[in-house]
């Protein structure tokens, strides 16, 4: 299987977008010229052409907005590709996968959607390292790496959706969620600490007018983030069979205490 690099993907996206924009502009001009020519009996005088030039110039602002939106979309896609291309540990990818649906993005309507910015990732991983400790975090990384190697058998690119359905992977991520959750027993204090860590280590925005240029982790966004991050643990606590399997690995776990912590994120 041939792996396409992020640079090649970005180039393909730019070419596709540029081609679409060029075709749209040329088609609009051509159709307008043909329309006017029909009105004038198939002939356009110099005066008519000058009048059309004035009309086209008047539409420059509209085209500027279209191009600006396209460039913003390109910057966002580049950021997403950067995240996909960087050789990030499997554990990092699978953890982020739990809340990536919350990431800020600009919809087809041009309006920003989402409540969490990718800019939080440096602070998020720093907070994770501080809570779990480097030794335990390394164990999670090693377990994930071995599991991904077993699942993919060396095939590239890694199919993360496929990997995420593996039973062992789900156990590893569930174990990590439990290790994170117990640090939120004093929810208010830990939430304040977590927010401060994230907001003091935000990555710079892709550009000044990016949808998340002024974003910071708020109380509401934190709760949405933690809800997504703990999604597998939510399911385990709510299901008797899943909890029994989890309890086999963590006999010290108290179902009620974990449920109380998770409810505070709702």
C-alpha positions in Angstrom: 0.0 0.0 0.0 1.5 3.3 -1.1 1.4 6.0 1.6 0.7 9.5 0.5 2.6 12.1 2.4 0.8 15.0 4.1 2.7 17.4 1.8 1.3 15.6 -1.2 -2.2 15.6 0.2 -2.0 19.3 0.9 -0.7 19.9 -2.6 -3.6 17.9 -4.1 -6.1 19.8 -1.9 -4.6 23.2 -3.0 -4.7 22.2 -6.7 -8.3 21.0 -6.4 -9.4 24.1 -4.6 -7.5 26.4 -7.0 -8.9 24.6 -10.0 -12.5 24.8 -8.7 -12.1 28.5 -8.0 -10.6 29.3 -11.4 -13.3 27.3 -13.2 -16.0 29.1 -11.2 -14.6 32.5 -12.0 -14.0 31.8 -15.7 -17.4 30.2 -16.1 -19.1 33.2 -14.5 -17.3 35.6 -16.8 -18.0 33.5 -19.9 -21.6 33.1 -19.1 -22.1 36.8 -18.6 -20.3 37.6 -21.8 -22.4 35.1 -23.7 -25.6 36.5 -22.1 -24.7 40.0 -23.1 -23.6 39.0 -26.6 -27.0 37.4 -27.2 -28.7 40.6 -26.0 -26.7 42.6 -28.5 -27.3 40.3 -31.5 -24.1 38.4 -31.2 -21.8 41.4 -31.2 -20.2 43.3 -28.3 -18.9 46.8 -29.0 -16.0 48.3 -27.1 -18.6 50.3 -25.1 -20.3 47.1 -24.0 -17.1 45.5 -23.0 -16.2 48.5 -20.9 -19.6 48.3 -19.2 -19.0 44.7 -18.5 -15.6 45.5 -17.0 -17.2 47.9 -14.6 -19.7 45.2 -13.7 -17.0 42.6 -13.1 -14.9 45.1 -11.0 -18.0 45.7 -8.8 -18.0 42.0 -8.0 -14.4 42.0 -6.9 -15.4 42.3 -3.2 -17.6 39.2 -3.5 -14.7 37.3 -5.0 -12.3 38.6 -2.3 -14.6 37.1 0.3 -14.7 33.8 -1.6 -11.0 33.6 -1.9 -10.5 34.6 1.8 -12.8 31.8 2.9 -10.9 29.4 0.7 -7.6 30.4 2.2 -9.0 30.0 5.7 -10.3 26.5 4.8 -6.9 25.7 3.4 -5.1 26.8 6.6 -7.5 24.7 8.7 -7.0 21.6 6.5 -3.2 22.1 6.7 -3.5 22.1 10.5 -5.5 18.9 10.4 -3.0 17.3 8.0 -0.2 18.4 10.3 -1.8 16.5 13.2 -2.3 13.5 11.0 1.2 13.5 9.4 3.3 14.0 12.5 4.5 10.7 13.9 2.5 11.0 17.1 2.3 8.1 19.5 -0.7 5.8 18.9 -1.8 6.5 22.5 -2.0 10.2 21.8 -4.0 9.7 18.7 -6.5 7.4 20.3 -7.0 9.6 23.3 -7.6 12.7 21.2 -10.0 10.6 19.0 -12.4 10.6 22.0 -13.0 14.4 21.7 -11.9 15.4 18.2 -15.6 15.7 17.2 -15.6 18.8 19.4 -12.8 20.6 17.5 -13.6 24.0 16.1 -14.1 24.0 12.3 -15.8 26.2 9.8 -18.9 24.7 8.4 -20.3 24.8 4.9 -22.3 27.9 5.9 -19.0 29.6 6.7 -19.9 29.8 10.4 -17.4 28.4 13.0 -18.7 25.2 14.8 -17.3 23.3 17.7 -16.3 24.1 21.2 -12.7 22.9 21.6 -9.6 24.1 19.7 -6.7 22.0 18.6 -4.6 24.7 20.1 -5.2 23.0 23.5 -3.2 19.9 22.6 0.2 21.0 23.9 -1.3 21.9 27.3 -3.5 18.9 27.3 -0.6 16.5 26.8 1.4 18.3 29.5 -1.5 18.0 32.0 -1.8 14.3 31.1 1.9 13.8 31.7 1.7 15.5 35.1 -1.3 13.6 36.2 -0.3 10.1 35.1 3.4 10.5 35.6 6.0 9.6 33.0 6.3 6.0 34.0 2.6 5.1 33.8 2.3 7.2 30.6 5.1 5.3 29.0 3.4 2.0 29.8 0.2 3.2 28.1 2.3 4.2 25.1 4.1 0.9 24.9 0.9 -1.1 25.3 -0.7 0.9 22.5 2.3 0.6 20.2 2.4 -3.1 20.5 -1.4 -3.4 20.0 -1.3 -1.3 16.8 1.7 -3.3 15.4 -0.4 -6.5 16.0 -3.5 -5.1 14.4 -1.9 -3.4 11.3 0.8 -6.0 10.7 3.1 -3.3 9.3 0.5 -1.9 6.9 0.5 1.8 6.3 -1.2 4.2 6.6 -2.7 3.1 9.9 -6.5 2.8 9.9 -7.2 4.5 13.2 -11.0 3.8 13.0 -10.2 0.1 12.5 -7.6 0.1 15.3 -10.1 1.8 17.7 -12.5 -1.2 17.4 -9.9 -3.6 18.8 -10.8 -5.1 22.2 -7.2 -4.7 23.6 -7.0 -1.0 22.4 -10.4 -0.3 24.1 -9.1 -1.8 27.4 -5.9 0.3 27.2 -7.8 3.5 26.6 -10.4 2.6 29.3 -7.5 2.0 31.8 -6.1 5.4 30.9 -9.5 7.1 31.4 -9.8 5.5 34.8 -6.3 6.7 35.8 -7.2 10.2 34.7 -10.7 10.2 36.3 -9.4 9.5 39.8 -7.4 12.7 39.6 -10.7 14.6 39.4 -12.0 13.4 42.8 -11.7 17.1 43.9 -13.3 18.1 40.7 -13.3 21.9 41.2 -9.7 22.1 42.2 -8.4 19.8 39.4 -10.6 21.5 36.8 -9.1 24.9 37.7 -5.6 23.4 37.6 -6.3 21.7 34.2 -7.7 24.8 32.7 -4.7 26.9 33.8 -2.3 24.4 32.3 -4.1 24.3 29.0 -4.6 28.0 28.7 -1.0 28.8 29.5 0.3 26.4 26.9 -2.0 27.1 23.9 -0.5 26.6 20.5 -0.5 29.8 18.3 -3.5 30.1 15.9 -3.0 29.3 12.2 -3.6 33.0 11.4 -5.0 36.1 13.0 -8.5 35.6 11.6 -8.8 31.9 12.4 -12.1 30.8 13.9 -10.2 29.8 17.1 -7.8 32.7 17.2 -9.2 34.0 20.5 -10.1 30.7 21.9 -9.4 29.7 25.5 -10.6 26.7 27.5 -13.8 27.7 29.3 -15.7 25.9 32.1 -18.3 24.7 29.5 -15.7 23.6 27.0 -13.7 21.7 29.7 -16.8 19.8 30.7 -17.5 18.9 27.1 -13.8 17.9 26.7 -13.8 15.7 29.8 -17.2 14.1 28.8 -15.7 13.1 25.5 -12.4 12.0 27.0 -14.1 9.7 29.5 -16.7 8.3 27.1 -15.5 4.7 27.4 -15.5 4.9 31.2 -19.0 6.3 31.1 -20.1 3.2 29.2 -18.3 0.8 31.6 -19.8 2.4 34.7 -23.3 2.2 33.1 -23.0 -1.5 32.0 -22.9 -4.3 34.5 -21.0 -6.8 32.3 -18.5 -4.1 31.1 -17.9 -3.1 34.7 -17.2 -6.7 35.8 -14.6 -7.0 33.1 -13.1 -3.7 34.1 -13.2 -4.7 37.8 -11.1 -7.8 37.0 -8.3 -5.5 36.0 -8.9 -2.9 38.7 -10.2 -4.6 41.9 -9.7 -1.3 43.8 -12.1 0.6 41.6 -15.3 1.9 43.3 -18.1 2.1 40.8 -20.1 4.7 42.8 -17.2 7.0 43.3 -16.3 6.9 39.6 -19.9 7.5 38.6 -20.1 10.6 40.9 -16.9 12.0 39.3 -18.3 11.5 35.8 -21.6 13.0 36.7 -19.9 16.3 37.6 -18.8 16.7 34.0 -22.4 16.7 32.7 
